[in-house]
Structure formats: structure tokens, C-alpha cells
Amino acid sequence: MTLPTIGWIGLGHMGAPMAANLARAGFPVAVFNRTPREVPGARVAATAAEATAGADLVVTMLSDDAALEAVLFGAGGVAATLAPGQVLATMGTVSPKLAESVAARLAKRGVDAVDAPVSGSVRQATDASLVILAGGTAAALAHARPMFDALGKRTVHFGGPGQGARAKLAVNLMLGVVMQGLAEAVAFGESCGLDAATLLDALGDTPLASPVVAAKLAAIRSGDFAAAFPLKHMAKDLRLVSDAAAEVGATIPAAEVARGSYDLAIKDGFGDLDVIAVLQSLRKP
């Protein structure tokens, strides 16, 4: 089987290891990042348009709505260069409204789109064990399936455009609340005079423990809050959750409280650290 050619835009915490996995798997990959960055086995393009020219699949791994809108439809945006038959996969976390809008605008050019954000952080991106949460047409998903299979352990199709974005917000709503709960439990225990190391060990042995909790307990033990998933991105995602919930009348009280806590942690200077650094904000007097 001939593998599709990939034009990849965005080489941040997640994008770089994902693009490297595709190149390692034999996909012809051209990459572009605003700050030039090399990816083993991939061709580094001078512009986004150069990376995506003629690619079977155009992939964006960008941090927010503004970045995606600018790359696709801003001055010199790549949308104007896309041709019928190409498929766009939006793999960063953006609002469902924008995912739907992108698909509608590209459809007028004969270009299909799939919103395909991922569940997992840097470790899963590196070892290709992500879960891809997809929204779009069956045809777009089928076109992108070989790439998704190389990036993750499972792809789940939730329906039409925007549904992948909504599924990702549901996942990150849960993540945000769980991380807030873990941080509060530790901060509460410390304030009560519990031995921190003993408490962390006990939490790791409870039925509440999970792989993500275990990873964050290790970070708390070591005091190493280097970002696997930056706290500022968690806050951004919870803002998207809040907006999407308002559109459909969903009630999300725990997520709204967690959102306020992450926003405060950003003001306290912890935004570029890992999401569990919200604990550092809670520890402040």
C-alpha cells in the first residue's frame, strides 16, 4: 500500500513526536513550524504552504482557535492553496464551532476535513498510543485512517464535523476536574499535617489511582512540574468547555470551579508548567 503524503503544521510538545512517528513509519512528511524545528526523517518546509502543497493529508497540530484560523484563513493562509481531493485533519484542541466552520469553508473548495484531537500527552504521542477522537465524514476518516493508525492505538468516530472536538472537550473536562481534585487532596492533607510522602503513596494505592494519576503523583514527589500538558492549555480547554456547555444548556459546576482555579494558577505564574502545578497555586498562603 502506498502511504499518503503528509503536510504537517505545528511542532510543539505533541506535534513534534507525532510527526516523527509518521516519518519513522515511512510516510513522506513535510513539516512547518513558526519557529523552525527539525524532525528526523521529515523535510523541513520554509512556509506552511510549501509543507502542504500537493500533500494527500494536511495536518494541523496547533494550540488554539486563533492559531488555526490564522494558519488556514489569515494572510497567506494555506486554505487558499488546497485543492479538491486533499483532506485536512485538525488535531489540536479547538472549539467545535471552529471545527464546523473550517469543514464548511473547505467543503466549498472540494476539500474534506476531519477534526481529530487526541487523548494523551507527550508520552503517548511519543510511543504512538494516542486515542484519536474524530469528527467528520466517513470518507475523510477513511482517507486519514492509515495516518491515525500510525499515531495511536484507537480511533473513535463520533459523527460529523465538530463532534471530535466535542468529544475531546468531554475528555479534558474530566481530566481538569481529576487533576484539580488530586491537587486539592494533597494540599488539604499537607495543611492537616499529614506526611506528604506517606499521603502520596497511599493515594497511589487507592482505587482512585490511574495511569495519569500515577504520573502526576510522581511529578509531585519529585517536584518536577515540567509540562507534559501545560496548565495554560488546560485552562484554555475548560474555557472552550464552558462555551460549548452554554450552547447546549449543559450543567458543569465542577468544571467551572476547576476553570477558576487554573485561571488563578496562571496569574500566579504557573501557566507554562504541567497541569498538576495547580497544586503550587493551592499551596500559596
C-alpha positions as CSV (number, residue, x, y, z in Angstrom):
1,M,0.0,0.0,0.0
2,T,1.3,3.4,-0.9
3,L,1.3,5.7,2.1
4,P,-0.3,9.1,1.8
5,T,2.0,12.1,1.8
6,I,1.7,14.4,4.8
7,G,2.0,18.2,5.2
8,W,2.3,18.8,8.9
9,I,1.9,22.2,10.6
10,G,2.8,22.6,14.3
11,L,5.7,21.1,16.1
12,G,5.1,21.8,19.8
13,H,5.1,19.3,22.7
14,M,2.7,16.9,20.8
15,G,3.3,17.8,17.2
16,A,7.0,17.0,17.0
17,P,6.9,13.4,18.3
18,M,3.7,12.7,16.3
19,A,5.3,13.9,13.0
20,A,8.5,11.9,13.9
21,N,6.4,8.8,14.3
22,L,4.9,9.2,10.9
23,A,8.3,9.7,9.2
24,R,9.6,6.7,11.1
25,A,6.7,4.6,9.8
26,G,7.6,5.5,6.2
27,F,5.1,8.3,5.5
28,P,6.5,11.1,3.3
29,V,6.3,14.0,5.7
30,A,7.0,17.7,5.1
31,V,6.8,19.8,8.3
32,F,6.4,23.5,9.1
33,N,6.7,25.3,12.4
34,R,6.7,29.0,13.0
35,T,10.0,28.6,14.8
36,P,11.9,26.2,12.5
37,R,12.4,22.8,14.0
38,E,13.8,19.6,12.5
39,V,12.0,16.3,12.7
40,P,14.1,13.1,11.9
41,G,13.1,11.7,8.5
42,A,10.9,14.7,7.6
43,R,11.5,17.5,5.1
44,V,11.5,21.0,6.7
45,A,9.5,23.4,4.7
46,A,10.1,27.1,4.6
47,T,6.4,28.0,4.7
48,A,3.2,26.3,5.7
49,A,2.0,26.5,2.0
50,E,5.2,24.7,0.9
51,A,4.7,22.0,3.5
52,T,1.1,21.3,2.4
53,A,1.4,21.7,-1.4
54,G,0.2,18.6,-3.0
55,A,0.0,16.6,0.2
56,D,-2.7,13.9,0.4
57,L,-3.2,14.9,4.1
58,V,-2.7,18.3,5.6
59,V,-2.4,18.1,9.4
60,T,-2.5,21.0,11.9
61,M,-1.4,20.5,15.5
62,L,-2.0,24.0,16.9
63,S,-2.8,25.3,20.3
64,D,-6.0,27.3,19.9
65,D,-8.7,28.7,17.6
66,A,-6.7,31.9,16.8
67,A,-3.7,29.9,15.6
68,L,-5.8,27.6,13.4
69,E,-7.8,30.4,11.9
70,A,-4.6,32.4,11.1
71,V,-2.8,29.4,9.5
72,L,-5.7,28.4,7.4
73,F,-7.5,31.6,6.5
74,G,-5.3,34.5,7.6
75,A,-2.9,36.4,5.3
76,G,-1.0,33.8,3.3
77,G,-3.2,31.0,4.8
78,V,-2.9,27.6,3.4
79,A,-6.7,27.1,2.8
80,A,-6.4,29.1,-0.4
81,T,-3.8,26.7,-1.8
82,L,-5.7,23.5,-1.0
83,A,-7.2,21.6,-3.9
84,P,-10.1,19.1,-4.3
85,G,-9.1,15.6,-3.1
86,Q,-6.9,16.9,-0.3
87,V,-8.0,16.2,3.3
88,L,-7.4,18.4,6.3
89,A,-7.0,16.8,9.8
90,T,-7.2,19.3,12.6
91,M,-5.6,17.5,15.6
92,G,-5.2,20.3,18.1
93,T,-7.9,21.1,20.6
94,V,-10.2,23.8,19.1
95,S,-13.8,24.8,19.6
96,P,-16.5,22.7,18.0
97,K,-17.8,25.9,16.3
98,L,-14.5,26.5,14.6
99,A,-14.2,22.8,13.6
100,E,-17.6,23.0,11.9
101,S,-16.8,26.3,10.3
102,V,-13.5,25.0,8.9
103,A,-15.2,22.0,7.4
104,A,-17.9,24.1,5.8
105,R,-15.5,26.6,4.3
106,L,-13.2,23.9,3.0
107,A,-16.1,21.9,1.5
108,K,-16.7,24.9,-0.9
109,R,-13.2,24.2,-2.3
110,G,-13.9,20.4,-2.6
111,V,-11.6,19.8,0.4
112,D,-12.8,17.4,3.1
113,A,-11.9,17.9,6.8
114,V,-11.9,15.8,9.9
115,D,-11.5,17.3,13.4
116,A,-9.3,14.7,15.2
117,P,-7.9,15.9,18.5
118,V,-6.1,13.3,20.6
119,S,-6.3,12.0,24.1
120,G,-2.9,11.5,25.6
121,S,0.1,13.7,26.4
122,V,3.8,13.7,25.3
123,R,4.5,10.1,26.4
124,Q,1.5,8.7,24.4
125,A,2.5,11.0,21.4
126,T,6.0,9.6,21.6
127,D,5.1,5.9,21.8
128,A,2.2,6.2,19.4
129,S,-0.5,5.1,21.9
130,L,-2.8,8.1,21.5
131,V,-6.6,7.8,21.2
132,I,-7.8,9.8,18.2
133,L,-11.3,11.4,18.7
134,A,-12.7,12.1,15.2
135,G,-15.5,14.1,13.7
136,G,-16.2,14.4,10.0
137,T,-17.4,12.4,7.1
138,A,-16.8,8.7,6.8
139,A,-14.8,9.4,3.6
140,A,-12.5,11.9,5.3
141,L,-11.9,9.5,8.1
142,A,-11.1,6.6,5.7
143,H,-8.6,8.8,3.9
144,A,-6.9,9.7,7.2
145,R,-7.1,6.2,8.8
146,P,-3.6,5.0,7.8
147,M,-2.1,8.0,9.4
148,F,-4.3,7.7,12.5
149,D,-3.4,4.1,12.9
150,A,0.3,5.0,12.9
151,L,-0.2,7.7,15.6
152,G,-2.4,5.9,18.1
153,K,-3.9,2.7,19.5
154,R,-7.5,3.6,18.6
155,T,-9.6,6.0,16.5
156,V,-13.1,6.7,17.6
157,H,-15.5,8.3,15.1
158,F,-18.2,10.4,16.9
159,G,-20.1,11.7,13.9
160,G,-20.0,14.8,11.7
161,P,-17.8,17.8,11.8
162,G,-17.3,19.2,15.3
163,Q,-18.1,16.0,17.1
164,G,-14.5,15.0,17.6
165,A,-13.8,18.4,19.1
166,R,-16.8,18.0,21.5
167,A,-15.5,14.5,22.5
168,K,-12.1,16.0,23.3
169,L,-13.7,18.6,25.5
170,A,-15.6,15.9,27.4
171,V,-12.3,14.1,28.0
172,N,-10.5,17.2,29.1
173,L,-13.4,18.3,31.3
174,M,-12.8,15.0,33.2
175,L,-9.1,15.5,33.2
176,G,-9.3,19.0,34.5
177,V,-11.6,18.0,37.4
178,V,-9.5,15.0,38.3
179,M,-6.3,17.0,38.4
180,Q,-8.0,19.7,40.5
181,G,-9.2,17.0,42.9
182,L,-5.8,15.4,43.2
183,A,-4.1,18.8,43.8
184,E,-6.7,19.7,46.4
185,A,-6.4,16.4,48.2
186,V,-2.6,16.8,48.5
187,A,-2.9,20.5,49.6
188,F,-5.6,19.5,52.1
189,G,-3.5,16.7,53.5
190,E,-0.4,18.8,53.9
191,S,-2.4,21.5,55.6
192,C,-3.7,18.9,58.1
193,G,-0.2,17.9,59.0
194,L,-0.2,14.6,57.1
195,D,3.2,13.4,56.0
196,A,3.3,14.3,52.3
197,A,5.3,11.2,51.1
198,T,3.0,8.8,53.0
199,L,-0.1,10.5,51.7
200,L,1.2,10.3,48.1
201,D,2.0,6.6,48.5
202,A,-1.5,6.0,49.9
203,L,-3.2,7.8,47.1
204,G,-1.3,5.7,44.6
205,D,-2.6,2.5,46.2
206,T,-6.3,3.5,46.3
207,P,-8.9,2.5,43.7
208,L,-8.8,6.1,42.6
209,A,-5.3,5.7,41.1
210,S,-5.0,5.6,37.4
211,P,-2.1,5.9,34.9
212,V,-2.5,9.7,34.7
213,V,-2.8,10.0,38.5
214,A,0.3,7.8,39.0
215,A,2.3,10.1,36.6
216,K,1.2,13.2,38.4
217,L,1.9,11.7,41.9
218,A,5.5,11.0,40.6
219,A,5.7,14.6,39.5
220,I,4.6,15.8,42.9
221,R,7.1,13.6,44.7
222,S,10.0,14.8,42.6
223,G,8.8,18.4,42.5
224,D,9.4,18.3,38.7
225,F,6.5,20.2,37.1
226,A,7.9,20.2,33.6
227,A,5.0,20.4,31.2
228,A,3.6,17.2,29.7
229,F,0.3,19.0,29.3
230,P,0.7,22.7,30.1
231,L,-1.6,24.2,32.7
232,K,-2.4,27.1,30.4
233,H,-3.8,24.7,27.8
234,M,-6.0,23.0,30.5
235,A,-7.4,26.5,31.3
236,K,-8.0,27.2,27.6
237,D,-9.7,23.9,27.1
238,L,-12.0,24.5,30.1
239,R,-12.9,27.8,28.7
240,L,-13.9,26.0,25.5
241,V,-15.9,23.5,27.6
242,S,-17.7,26.4,29.3
243,D,-18.6,28.0,26.0
244,A,-19.8,24.7,24.5
245,A,-21.8,23.8,27.6
246,A,-23.6,27.2,27.4
247,E,-24.5,26.5,23.8
248,V,-26.3,23.2,24.7
249,G,-27.5,24.0,28.2
250,A,-25.3,21.5,29.9
251,T,-24.6,22.0,33.6
252,I,-20.9,21.6,34.6
253,P,-20.4,23.0,38.1
254,A,-17.2,21.1,38.9
255,A,-15.6,22.1,35.6
256,E,-16.4,25.8,36.2
257,V,-14.8,25.7,39.7
258,A,-11.7,24.0,38.3
259,R,-11.5,26.5,35.5
260,G,-11.4,29.3,38.0
261,S,-8.6,27.5,39.9
262,Y,-6.5,27.1,36.7
263,D,-7.0,30.7,35.8
264,L,-5.7,31.7,39.2
265,A,-2.7,29.4,38.8
266,I,-1.9,31.2,35.6
267,K,-2.0,34.5,37.3
268,D,0.3,33.0,40.0
269,G,2.9,32.3,37.2
270,F,2.4,28.5,36.7
271,G,0.8,28.5,33.3
272,D,3.8,27.1,31.4
273,L,4.2,24.2,33.9
274,D,2.4,21.0,33.9
275,V,-1.3,20.9,34.7
276,I,-0.7,19.4,38.1
277,A,1.3,22.6,39.0
278,V,-2.1,23.9,40.1
279,L,-1.0,22.4,43.4
280,Q,1.7,25.0,43.7
281,S,-1.0,27.7,43.4
282,L,-3.1,26.0,46.1
283,R,-0.1,25.8,48.4
284,K,0.4,29.5,48.4
285,P,-0.7,31.2,51.6
